[in-house]
């Protein structure tokens, strides 16, 4: 059994900040890559950021680069997504996901990941 539990969503004004946490348990703690995706109503799921636990590499979509930072606490099996300078277009449900099978593959594709969290909602007002 693999579990991912997200927290940290909420309502914020444009320009504000939020930090998400995603705690992995069960099989999910053996992940190779953890990523964050978001999905706004009526839109497809969109890649946001990812971190490779073996290489310490991080990846960001162009839309969040320079504003969002993904980081990891190995001892807590937790990955964080710090979101600064939030914009109304960042409004979405955010999901964390992990891949426990060895790479290769594309970290930006939802199909790359094996397990998903339930999601946490962010609303950014203008």
DSSP file (Angstrom, degrees, kcal/mol; ACC not computed):
  #  RESIDUE AA STRUCTURE BP1 BP2  ACC     N-H-->O    O-->H-N    N-H-->O    O-->H-N    TCO  KAPPA ALPHA  PHI   PSI    X-CA   Y-CA   Z-CA
    1    1 A X              0   0    0      0, 0.0    26,-2.7     0, 0.0     2,-0.4   0.000 360.0 360.0 360.0 135.4    0.0    0.0    0.0
    2    2 A X  E     -A   26   0A   0     24,-0.3     2,-0.4    25,-0.2    24,-0.2  -0.966 360.0-174.1-121.8 137.9    1.3    3.5   -0.9
    3    3 A X  E     -A   25   0A   0     22,-2.2    22,-2.3    -2,-0.4     2,-0.4  -0.992  11.9-172.2-135.5 143.4   -0.1    6.7    0.5
    4    4 A X  E     -A   24   0A   0     -2,-0.4   114,-0.5   112,-0.3     2,-0.5  -0.999   7.9-167.3-130.6 128.6    0.5   10.3   -0.2
    5    5 A X  E     -A   23   0A   0     18,-2.0    18,-2.3    -2,-0.4     2,-0.2  -0.951   5.3-163.6-123.1 115.2   -1.0   13.0    1.9
    6    6 A X  E     +A   22   0A   0     -2,-0.5     2,-0.3    16,-0.2    16,-0.2  -0.627  13.6 167.0 -93.2 152.9   -1.0   16.6    0.8
    7    7 A X  E     +A   21   0A   0     14,-1.9    14,-2.4    -2,-0.2   113,-0.1  -0.973  39.8  71.0-153.2 163.1   -1.6   19.6    3.0
    8    8 A X        +     0   0    0     -2,-0.3    11,-0.3     1,-0.2   112,-0.0   0.410  57.0 137.0 112.2  -0.4   -1.2   23.4    2.8
    9    9 A X        +     0   0    0      9,-0.1     2,-0.3    85,-0.1    -1,-0.2  -0.163  21.7 118.7 -70.8 172.1   -3.9   24.5    0.4
   10   10 A X  E     -d  122   0B   0    111,-1.3   113,-2.4   110,-0.1     2,-0.4  -0.995  59.4 -54.1 164.6-163.9   -6.0   27.5    1.0
   11   11 A X  E     +d  123   0B   0     -2,-0.3     2,-0.3   111,-0.2   113,-0.2  -0.919  51.8 164.4-112.4 132.3   -7.2   30.9   -0.1
   12   12 A X  E     -d  124   0B   0    111,-2.6   113,-2.4    -2,-0.4     2,-0.2  -0.989  34.3-113.3-147.1 152.3   -4.6   33.7   -0.8
   13   13 A X  E >   -d  125   0B   0     -2,-0.3     3,-2.2   111,-0.2    73,-0.2  -0.518  51.9 -80.7 -82.8 155.7   -4.5   37.0   -2.5
   14   14 A X  T 3  S+     0   0    0    111,-2.5    73,-0.2     1,-0.3    -1,-0.1  -0.271 120.3  29.8 -54.5 137.2   -2.4   37.6   -5.6
   15   15 A X  T 3  S+     0   0    0     71,-3.1    70,-0.6     1,-0.3    -1,-0.3   0.248  99.0 116.3  93.1 -11.7    1.3   38.1   -4.7
   16   16 A X    <   -     0   0    0     -3,-2.2    70,-2.3    70,-0.2     2,-0.3  -0.076  56.9-123.8 -82.0-175.1    1.0   36.0   -1.6
   17   17 A X        +     0   0    0     67,-0.2     2,-0.3    68,-0.2    67,-0.2  -0.931  21.5 177.6-132.9 152.6    2.6   32.7   -0.7
   18   18 A X  E     - B   0  83A   0     65,-2.1    65,-3.3    -2,-0.3     2,-0.4  -0.972  16.1-145.8-145.2 156.8    1.7   29.2    0.3
   19   19 A X  E     - B   0  82A   0    -11,-0.3     2,-0.3    -2,-0.3    63,-0.2  -0.988  11.1-157.6-128.8 126.2    3.6   26.0    1.1
   20   20 A X  E     - B   0  81A   0     61,-2.5    61,-1.9    -2,-0.4     2,-0.4  -0.691   3.4-159.7 -94.3 150.5    2.4   22.5    0.3
   21   21 A X  E     -AB   7  80A   0    -14,-2.4   -14,-1.9    -2,-0.3     2,-0.4  -0.976   4.8-168.4-124.6 145.8    3.6   19.4    2.0
   22   22 A X  E     -AB   6  79A   0     57,-1.8    57,-2.1    -2,-0.4     2,-0.5  -0.950   7.9-162.1-133.6 114.6    3.3   15.9    0.7
   23   23 A X  E     -AB   5  78A   0    -18,-2.3   -18,-2.0    -2,-0.4     2,-0.4  -0.849   7.5-151.9-100.9 126.2    4.0   13.0    3.1
   24   24 A X  E     +A    4   0A   0     53,-2.9     2,-0.3    -2,-0.5   -20,-0.2  -0.764  19.8 169.3 -97.4 140.9    4.8    9.6    1.7
   25   25 A X  E >   +A    3   0A   0    -22,-2.3   -22,-2.2    -2,-0.4     3,-1.5  -0.936  46.8  10.8-142.9 167.6    4.0    6.4    3.5
   26   26 A X  E >  S-A    2   0A   0     -2,-0.3     3,-1.6     1,-0.3   -24,-0.3  -0.386 131.5 -11.5  63.7-140.8    4.0    2.7    2.7
   27   27 A X  G >  S+     0   0    0    -26,-2.7     3,-1.7     1,-0.3    -1,-0.3   0.750 126.8  75.8 -63.1 -23.5    5.5    1.8   -0.6
   28   28 A X  G X  S+     0   0    0     -3,-1.5     3,-1.2   -27,-0.3    -1,-0.3   0.717  77.6  72.8 -65.1 -19.1    5.5    5.4   -1.6
   29   29 A X  G <  S+     0   0    0     -3,-1.6    -1,-0.3     1,-0.3    -2,-0.2   0.716  89.0  62.8 -69.8 -16.1    8.5    6.1    0.7
   30   30 A X  G <  S+     0   0    0     -3,-1.7    -1,-0.3    -4,-0.2    -2,-0.1   0.020  79.0 146.2 -93.4  27.9   10.7    4.3   -1.9
   31   31 A X    <   -     0   0    0     -3,-1.2    69,-0.3     1,-0.1     3,-0.1  -0.253  41.3-162.3 -68.8 152.2   10.0    6.8   -4.6
   32   32 A X  S    S+     0   0    0     67,-3.5    21,-2.6     1,-0.4    22,-0.6   0.785  81.8  16.9 -92.3 -41.9   12.5    7.7   -7.3
   33   33 A X  E     -FE  52  99B   0     66,-1.2    66,-2.4    19,-0.2     2,-0.4  -0.993  62.2-164.6-134.0 137.2   10.7   10.9   -8.3
   34   34 A X  E     -FE  51  98B   0     17,-2.2    17,-2.6    -2,-0.4     2,-0.3  -0.991  19.0-178.6-119.5 134.4    8.1   13.0   -6.6
   35   35 A X  E     -FE  50  97B   0     62,-2.9    62,-2.3    -2,-0.4     2,-0.4  -0.860  22.4-137.6-128.6 162.3    6.2   15.5   -8.6
   36   36 A X  E     +FE  49  96B   0     13,-3.4    12,-2.6    -2,-0.3    13,-1.5  -0.978  23.3 176.9-118.5 134.9    3.5   18.1   -8.2
   37   37 A X  E     -FE  47  95B   0     58,-2.8    58,-2.8    -2,-0.4     2,-0.3  -0.866  10.9-154.8-126.5 162.6    0.7   18.6  -10.8
   38   38 A X  E     -FE  46  94B   0      8,-2.4     8,-3.4    -2,-0.3     2,-0.4  -0.985   4.1-164.6-139.4 153.8   -2.3   20.9  -10.8
   39   39 A X  E     - E   0  93B   0     54,-2.1    54,-2.3    -2,-0.3     2,-0.2  -0.956   4.1-162.4-142.0 119.7   -5.6   20.8  -12.5
   40   40 A X    >   -     0   0    0      4,-0.4     3,-2.3    -2,-0.4    52,-0.1  -0.646  46.7 -76.3 -93.4 156.0   -8.0   23.7  -12.9
   41   41 A X  T 3  S+     0   0    0      1,-0.3    -1,-0.1    -2,-0.2     3,-0.1  -0.275 118.6   7.7 -55.0 130.0  -11.7   23.2  -13.7
   42   42 A X  T 3  S+     0   0    0      1,-0.3     2,-0.3    -3,-0.1    -1,-0.3   0.510 112.5 101.5  78.2   4.5  -12.2   22.2  -17.3
   43   43 A X  S <  S-     0   0    0     -3,-2.3    -1,-0.3     1,-0.1     2,-0.1  -0.800  74.7-102.1-120.1 162.7   -8.4   21.9  -18.0
   44   44 A X        -     0   0    0     -2,-0.3    -4,-0.4     1,-0.1     2,-0.2  -0.373  50.1 -85.5 -76.8 159.5   -6.0   19.0  -18.2
   45   45 A X        -     0   0    0     -6,-0.1     2,-0.4    -2,-0.1    -6,-0.2  -0.480  51.1-154.0 -66.7 134.2   -3.7   18.0  -15.5
   46   46 A X  E     -F   38   0B   0     -8,-3.4    -8,-2.4    -2,-0.2     2,-0.1  -0.920  13.7-118.4-120.9 133.8   -0.5   20.2  -15.7
   47   47 A X  E     +F   37   0B   0     -2,-0.4   -10,-0.2    61,-0.3     3,-0.1  -0.447  33.8 168.5 -66.7 139.2    3.0   19.5  -14.6
   48   48 A X  E     -     0   0B   0    -12,-2.6    13,-2.3     1,-0.4     2,-0.3   0.717  55.9 -29.1-115.9 -56.7    4.3   21.9  -12.0
   49   49 A X  E     -FG  36  60B   0    -13,-1.5   -13,-3.4    11,-0.2    -1,-0.4  -0.985  50.0-168.0-161.6 159.9    7.5   20.6  -10.4
   50   50 A X  E     -FG  35  59B   0      9,-2.0     9,-2.4    -2,-0.3     2,-0.4  -0.989   7.7-153.0-153.3 157.3    9.4   17.4   -9.6
   51   51 A X  E     -FG  34  58B   0    -17,-2.6   -17,-2.2    -2,-0.3     2,-0.6  -1.000  11.6-143.6-135.8 136.4   12.4   16.2   -7.6
   52   52 A X  E  >  -F   33   0B   0      5,-2.6     4,-2.0    -2,-0.4     5,-0.3  -0.873   7.9-158.4 -98.9 119.3   14.6   13.1   -8.2
   53   53 A X  T  4 S+     0   0    0    -21,-2.6    -1,-0.1    -2,-0.6   -20,-0.1   0.795  88.8  48.8 -71.9 -27.2   15.6   11.7   -4.9
   54   54 A X  T  4 S+     0   0    0    -22,-0.6    -1,-0.2     1,-0.1   -21,-0.1   0.894 125.4  24.9 -78.4 -40.4   18.6    9.8   -6.3
   55   55 A X  T  4 S-     0   0    0      2,-0.1    -2,-0.2     0, 0.0    -1,-0.1   0.563  94.1-130.1-101.8 -10.4   20.2   12.7   -8.3
   56   56 A X     <  +     0   0    0     -4,-2.0    -3,-0.1     1,-0.2     2,-0.1   0.646  55.7 152.5  64.5  15.7   18.8   15.7   -6.3
   57   57 A X        -     0   0    0     -5,-0.3    -5,-2.6    -6,-0.0     2,-0.3  -0.472  29.5-157.6 -73.8 147.8   17.7   17.1   -9.7
   58   58 A X  E     -G   51   0B   0     -7,-0.2     2,-0.4    -2,-0.1    -7,-0.2  -0.944   4.8-163.4-126.2 151.7   14.7   19.4   -9.7
   59   59 A X  E     -G   50   0B   0     -9,-2.4    -9,-2.0    -2,-0.3     2,-0.3  -0.984   5.9-175.0-136.4 143.1   12.4   20.3  -12.6
   60   60 A X  E     -G   49   0B   0     -2,-0.4   -11,-0.2   -11,-0.2     2,-0.2  -0.980  26.6-117.5-137.7 148.3    9.9   23.1  -13.1
   61   61 A X    >>  -     0   0    0    -13,-2.3     4,-1.5    -2,-0.3     3,-1.2  -0.505  34.2-115.1 -75.3 156.7    7.4   24.1  -15.6
   62   62 A X  T 34 S+     0   0    0      1,-0.2    -1,-0.1     2,-0.2   -14,-0.0   0.825 113.0  63.1 -61.7 -30.4    8.0   27.5  -17.3
   63   63 A X  T 34 S+     0   0    0      1,-0.2    -1,-0.2     3,-0.0   -15,-0.1   0.704 115.7  27.9 -71.3 -18.6    4.9   28.9  -15.8
   64   64 A X  T X> S+     0   0    0     -3,-1.2     3,-2.5   -16,-0.2     4,-2.3   0.504  85.5 125.6-118.7  -8.2    6.2   28.5  -12.2
   65   65 A X  T 3< S+     0   0    0     -4,-1.5     4,-0.1     1,-0.3   -16,-0.0  -0.285  81.7  17.1 -58.4 131.9   10.0   28.7  -12.6
   66   66 A X  T 34 S+     0   0    0      2,-0.5    -1,-0.3     1,-0.1     3,-0.1   0.225 125.7  58.4  89.5 -14.5   11.4   31.4  -10.4
   67   67 A X  T <4 S+     0   0    0     -3,-2.5    17,-1.9     1,-0.2     2,-0.3   0.705  99.4  52.3-112.8 -34.9    8.3   31.5   -8.2
   68   68 A X  E  <  -C   83   0A   0     -4,-2.3    -2,-0.5    15,-0.2     2,-0.4  -0.797  61.1-165.7-107.7 147.4    7.9   27.9   -6.9
   69   69 A X  E     -C   82   0A   0     13,-2.4    13,-3.0    -2,-0.3     2,-0.4  -0.993   6.3-155.2-134.5 128.2   10.6   25.8   -5.2
   70   70 A X  E     +C   81   0A   0     -2,-0.4     2,-0.3    11,-0.2    11,-0.2  -0.850  23.5 166.2-100.6 136.9   10.4   22.1   -4.5
   71   71 A X  E     -C   80   0A   0      9,-2.0     9,-2.6    -2,-0.4     2,-0.4  -0.907  21.1-137.0-145.6 172.0   12.4   20.7   -1.6
   72   72 A X  E     -C   79   0A   0     -2,-0.3     2,-0.6     7,-0.2     7,-0.2  -0.984  10.5-159.4-140.5 140.9   12.7   17.5    0.4
   73   73 A X  E >>> -C   78   0A   0      5,-3.1     5,-1.9    -2,-0.4     3,-0.6  -0.924  14.1-169.8-115.9 101.7   13.0   16.4    4.0
   74   74 A X  G >45S+     0   0    0     -2,-0.6     3,-1.1     1,-0.2    -1,-0.1   0.887  82.9  55.2 -61.2 -40.8   14.4   12.8    3.7
   75   75 A X  G 345S+     0   0    0      1,-0.3    -1,-0.2     2,-0.1    -2,-0.0   0.814 114.8  39.4 -64.6 -29.3   13.9   12.1    7.4
   76   76 A X  G <45S-     0   0    0     -3,-0.6    -1,-0.3     2,-0.2    -2,-0.2   0.392 102.3-127.2-100.9   2.4   10.2   12.9    7.2
   77   77 A X  T <<5 +     0   0    0     -3,-1.1   -53,-2.9    -4,-0.6     2,-0.4   0.898  66.8 137.5  50.9  41.4    9.6   11.4    3.8
   78   78 A X  E   < -BC  23  73A   0     -5,-1.9    -5,-3.1   -55,-0.2     2,-0.4  -0.941  43.2-163.0-125.5 139.4    8.1   14.7    2.9
   79   79 A X  E     -BC  22  72A   0    -57,-2.1   -57,-1.8    -2,-0.4     2,-0.3  -0.970  14.5-155.5-118.7 138.1    8.4   16.9   -0.2
   80   80 A X  E     -BC  21  71A   0     -9,-2.6    -9,-2.0    -2,-0.4     2,-0.4  -0.805  10.9-158.4-112.2 151.5    7.5   20.6    0.0
   81   81 A X  E     -BC  20  70A   0    -61,-1.9   -61,-2.5    -2,-0.3     2,-0.6  -0.914  11.0-161.9-128.4 106.0    6.3   23.0   -2.7
   82   82 A X  E     -BC  19  69A   0    -13,-3.0   -13,-2.4    -2,-0.4     2,-0.6  -0.772   8.6-165.4 -87.0 123.5    6.9   26.6   -1.7
   83   83 A X  E     +BC  18  68A   0    -65,-3.3   -65,-2.1    -2,-0.6     2,-0.3  -0.944  11.5 173.5-118.0 115.8    4.8   28.9   -3.9
   84   84 A X        +     0   0    0    -17,-1.9   -67,-0.2    -2,-0.6   -68,-0.2  -0.742  59.0  24.6-115.5 164.5    5.6   32.6   -4.0
   85   85 A X  S    S-     0   0    0    -70,-0.6    -1,-0.2    -2,-0.3   -68,-0.2   0.909  84.1-160.1  50.1  48.7    4.2   35.5   -6.0
   86   86 A X        -     0   0    0    -70,-2.3   -71,-3.1    -3,-0.2     2,-0.3  -0.270   7.3-158.8 -65.7 145.9    1.0   33.6   -6.6
   87   87 A X    >   -     0   0    0    -73,-0.2     3,-2.3   -72,-0.1     4,-0.2  -0.841  31.8-109.8-120.6 156.8   -1.2   34.6   -9.5
   88   88 A X  G >  S+     0   0    0     -2,-0.3     3,-1.8     1,-0.3    36,-0.4   0.843 117.6  63.4 -54.8 -32.7   -4.9   34.0  -10.1
   89   89 A X  G 3  S+     0   0    0      1,-0.3    -1,-0.3   -49,-0.0   -49,-0.0   0.574  88.8  69.5 -72.0  -6.5   -3.9   31.6  -12.9
   90   90 A X  G <  S+     0   0    0     -3,-2.3    -1,-0.3     2,-0.0     2,-0.2   0.531  70.6 120.3 -82.7  -6.2   -2.3   29.4  -10.2
   91   91 A X    <   +     0   0    0     -3,-1.8     2,-0.3    -4,-0.2    32,-0.2  -0.416  42.0 103.4 -61.5 124.8   -5.8   28.6   -8.9
   92   92 A X  E    S- H   0 122B   0     30,-1.6    30,-2.6    -2,-0.2     2,-0.5  -0.970  76.7 -79.0-179.3 173.6   -6.2   24.8   -9.1
   93   93 A X  E     -EH  39 121B   0    -54,-2.3   -54,-2.1    -2,-0.3     2,-0.4  -0.900  47.7-148.5 -93.6 127.9   -6.3   21.6   -7.2
   94   94 A X  E     -EH  38 120B   0     26,-3.2    26,-2.3    -2,-0.5     2,-0.4  -0.832  14.6-171.7-104.4 133.7   -2.7   20.5   -6.6
   95   95 A X  E     -E   37   0B   0    -58,-2.8   -58,-2.8    -2,-0.4     2,-0.3  -0.957  13.5-146.6-122.8 139.4   -1.7   16.8   -6.5
   96   96 A X  E     -E   36   0B   0     -2,-0.4    21,-2.6   -60,-0.2     2,-0.3  -0.771  22.1-178.0 -97.3 155.8    1.5   15.2   -5.5
   97   97 A X  E     -EI  35 116B   0    -62,-2.3   -62,-2.9    -2,-0.3     2,-0.4  -0.988  11.0-152.8-150.2 152.1    2.6   12.0   -7.2
   98   98 A X  E     -EI  34 115B   0     17,-2.1    16,-2.7    -2,-0.3    17,-2.0  -0.955   8.9-148.0-131.0 151.1    5.4    9.5   -7.0
   99   99 A X  E     +E   33   0B   0    -66,-2.4   -67,-3.5    -2,-0.4   -66,-1.2  -0.979  16.1 174.4-112.5 123.5    7.1    7.1   -9.3
  100  100 A X        +     0   0    0     -2,-0.5     2,-0.2   -69,-0.3    -1,-0.1   0.574  57.8  86.8-104.4 -13.0    8.5    4.0   -7.5
  101  101 A X  S    S-     0   0    0      1,-0.1   -69,-0.2   -70,-0.0    13,-0.1  -0.602  94.4 -96.5 -79.4 148.9    9.6    2.2  -10.7
  102  102 A X        -     0   0    0     -2,-0.2    -1,-0.1     1,-0.1    -2,-0.1  -0.353  55.6-100.1 -62.8 144.6   13.1    3.1  -11.8
  103  103 A X        +     0   0    0     -4,-0.1     2,-0.2     2,-0.1    -1,-0.1  -0.240  65.4 120.4 -61.5 167.2   13.4    5.7  -14.5
  104  104 A X        +     0   0    0      0, 0.0     2,-0.3     0, 0.0     0, 0.0   0.194  60.6  90.5 -93.7-178.7   13.7    6.5  -17.4
  105  105 A X  S    S-     0   0    0     -2,-0.2     2,-0.7     0, 0.0    -2,-0.1  -0.846  80.1 -66.4 151.6 176.9   10.7    8.4  -18.5
  106  106 A X    >   -     0   0    0     -2,-0.3     3,-1.6     1,-0.1     6,-0.3  -0.838  29.9-158.0 -99.2 117.9    9.4   11.9  -18.6
  107  107 A X  T 3  S+     0   0    0     -2,-0.7    -1,-0.1     1,-0.3   -58,-0.1   0.653  90.0  63.5 -67.1 -13.9    8.8   13.5  -15.3
  108  108 A X  T 3  S+     0   0    0    -61,-0.1     2,-0.4   -60,-0.0   -61,-0.3   0.531  86.0  86.4 -89.6  -4.9    6.4   16.0  -16.8
  109  109 A X  S X  S-     0   0    0     -3,-1.6     3,-1.7     1,-0.1     4,-0.4  -0.810  71.5-142.0 -99.1 132.6    3.9   13.4  -17.9
  110  110 A X  G >  S+     0   0    0     -2,-0.4     3,-1.5     1,-0.3    -1,-0.1   0.848 101.5  64.4 -56.1 -33.5    1.1   12.2  -15.5
  111  111 A X  G 3  S+     0   0    0      1,-0.3    -1,-0.3    -3,-0.0    -4,-0.1   0.651  88.3  70.3 -67.2 -14.4    1.6    8.6  -16.9
  112  112 A X  G <  S+     0   0    0     -3,-1.7    -1,-0.3    -6,-0.3     2,-0.2   0.756  88.1  80.3 -69.8 -25.3    5.1    8.6  -15.5
  113  113 A X    <   -     0   0    0     -3,-1.5   -14,-0.3    -4,-0.4     3,-0.1  -0.552  58.1-163.1 -96.7 150.4    3.8    8.4  -11.9
  114  114 A X  S    S+     0   0    0    -16,-2.7     2,-0.4     1,-0.2   -15,-0.2   0.795  72.9  29.5 -99.1 -35.4    2.6    5.4  -10.0
  115  115 A X  E     -I   98   0B   0    -17,-2.0   -17,-2.1   -87,-0.1     2,-0.3  -0.962  63.1-162.5-134.6 148.4    0.7    6.8   -7.1
  116  116 A X  E     -I   97   0B   0     -2,-0.4  -112,-0.3   -19,-0.2   -19,-0.2  -0.938  15.1-129.2-130.1 148.2   -1.2   10.0   -6.5
  117  117 A X        -     0   0    0    -21,-2.6  -112,-0.1    -2,-0.3     3,-0.1  -0.403  33.8-107.3 -84.7 172.3   -2.5   12.0   -3.6
  118  118 A X        -     0   0    0   -114,-0.5  -113,-0.1     1,-0.2    -1,-0.1   0.758  61.5-118.2 -75.0 -24.9   -6.1   13.2   -3.2
  119  119 A X        -     0   0    0    -23,-0.1     2,-0.4   -26,-0.0   -24,-0.2  -0.071  14.8-123.7 104.7 153.7   -5.2   16.8   -3.9
  120  120 A X  E     - H   0  94B   0    -26,-2.3   -26,-3.2  -113,-0.1     2,-0.3  -0.999  25.6-122.8-138.1 139.0   -5.4   20.1   -2.1
  121  121 A X  E     - H   0  93B   0     -2,-0.4  -111,-1.3   -28,-0.2     2,-0.4  -0.588  21.0-171.6 -90.3 138.3   -7.1   23.2   -3.4
  122  122 A X  E     -dH  10  92B   0    -30,-2.6   -30,-1.6    -2,-0.3     2,-0.5  -0.997   0.4-173.2-125.2 130.6   -5.5   26.6   -3.9
  123  123 A X  E     -d   11   0B   0   -113,-2.4  -111,-2.6    -2,-0.4     2,-0.6  -0.987   3.5-167.9-123.5 122.5   -7.6   29.7   -4.8
  124  124 A X  E     -d   12   0B   0     -2,-0.5     2,-0.3   -36,-0.4  -111,-0.2  -0.941  10.2-153.8-112.2 118.5   -5.7   32.9   -5.6
  125  125 A X  E      d   13   0B   0   -113,-2.4  -111,-2.5    -2,-0.6   -37,-0.1  -0.640 360.0 360.0 -92.8 149.4   -7.8   36.1   -5.8
  126  126 A X              0   0    0     -2,-0.3    -1,-0.1  -113,-0.2  -113,-0.1   0.450 360.0 360.0 -88.2 360.0   -6.9   39.1   -7.9
